[in-house]
Amino acid sequence: MEELKELYQQIILDHNKSPKNYGKMVNCTHASEGYNPLCGDRIKIYAKVENGVIEDIKFEGEGCAIAKASGSIMTALLKGKTVAEAQQLFEEFQHLITSDVRSNVDTEKLGKLAVFAGVREFPTRVKCAGLAWHTVKAAIEKKDEVVTTE
Amino acid sequence: METTTLKKETVRLPESRQPGHFDVEKIRADFPILQRPVYGKPLAYLDNAATTQKPLAVIEAIRRYYNAENANIHRGVYHLSEVATRKYEGARKTVKNFLNAASEKEIVFTAGTTDSINLVAAAYGRKFIKAGDEIILSHMEHHSNIVPWQMLCEETGAKLRVIPINDRGELIFEAYEKLLNERTRLVSIVYVSNSLGTVNPVKEIIALAHQGNVPVLVDGAQAVAHLKVDVQDLDCDFFALSGHKIFGPTGVGVLYAKEKILESMNPYRGGGDMIRSVKFEKTVYAELPHRFEAGTPHIAGVIGLAKALEYVESVGFEAIGAYEKALLEYGQEALSALKKLKLIGTAREKAGVISFVIEGIHPHDIGTWVDRQGVAIRAGHHCTQPVMERYGVPSTCRASLAMYNCKEDFDTLITALHDIIKVFD
């Protein structure tokens, strides 16, 4: 039960229920689709990037609480960041969710992203947390193909 | 008669484990894995449609083969090879009796249901199905009974026709009648749906197809652990099954085919053991069924499979059927009582499978949550994406039972579901 509470923290449940930046964007400059063939979940990311800065970002799609909360928290975090900063955050997030369960989490550096530390206890769910991030990376790097978690 | 009554009375158990007259405790004791805890909780294994657990008798049979009997079959003149050959061919007889086939020549060992269907698509389909011909499937097929036919259609120019299903998850029989026509060359249909639990009226489906001389393949993967199968009574032309879905090992399965049809087919894979003589000018193929078993087969798997079938028969399908029916009803009723839960697949004839979704909670979150309470269920599309599309859901949760499950397994699941509904609310 402890691990479950660690995974499904209130903040994740809240973002799942009322995700931020959820929906389509018509005048986006970048877009990408992510797909997890394991569960059939799909996510779409739309971004408006001007002068190397992510001015606006939205997401939509089908997904579990972890995937949805990840998309919600991620978009809130990336709004106003530069593309280089977003790529840096992607690396940090990847490192967090794939790091050893026993390793310490730098909550100061990771801020809100630290709530996803609980996913490390659940190897089958790491891909759910990473889907939105992989998709945004593809979007801002202008890759057209559907990104999969495989 | 008297002995039967007496036996039933003596095996009667406390109400909690006992939807019918069936000694589930005795069965459970035969499956070592059911004794192990998961996350410190008793294991409630409800993913039997994916694979079943193995009784000690099967594990021991495989162990004994590798420990004391291992040799290649059909060629050695020494003792071990004779033992292995006798066991392998003895297993064929066990399968023949289990399915009530007319002859052992009709039993081909394969790697599983998928392999069996691919064998038919390649060795029968490529020979007899041409451009413009039609193959009838249903909307509730597993990907393994869709993709091999699609591949065949791409190669030959034949077409797939799909029998629709109603909201309960039953085939629309009238639509099937209309789909059958003079271009139909094959009907390939699932007996029990792995994602909906629907038991299809395969006997009627076959009878109707035969009126137009159309052969029928029955995908029996999900049926064999729950229903008595008699291929002569069904009059099916092909029947495919997997060992691991009936308490046997993975990587082994069976293709039953009527002897006449098997005789008319092209060979499948070429190699050793499927030939009588090989010359560079010409090869003469072996007799049935060896013609379809190229290479060294999964001998240990075949021996394990036969042991599993013997085990199931020792329990008896009448007892299994009655017990599972009561357990399925218990599980369905208890699940339906949960608010926001919707059953996917409510056919009047069902076996083994309960699929469901809960409003506002993704199946994967449910799967992870109940896992930590020791409950193994499936969350996903169950290799039936067309079914998911039909119901407008990307995935479902699926609790699927076997004869060793008990009411407590469902009780644990339901308690866990209560918890997650509360937390996610």
Interface residues (C-beta under 8 A of the other chain):
Chain A: M1 E3 L4 L7 Y8 L13 N16 K17 L38 C39 G40 D41 R42 E62 G63 C64 A65 I66 A67 K68 F122 T124 R125 C128
Chain B: G360 I361 H362 P363 H364 D365 T368 W369 R372 A379 G380 H381 Q385 M388 P394 S395 V423 F424
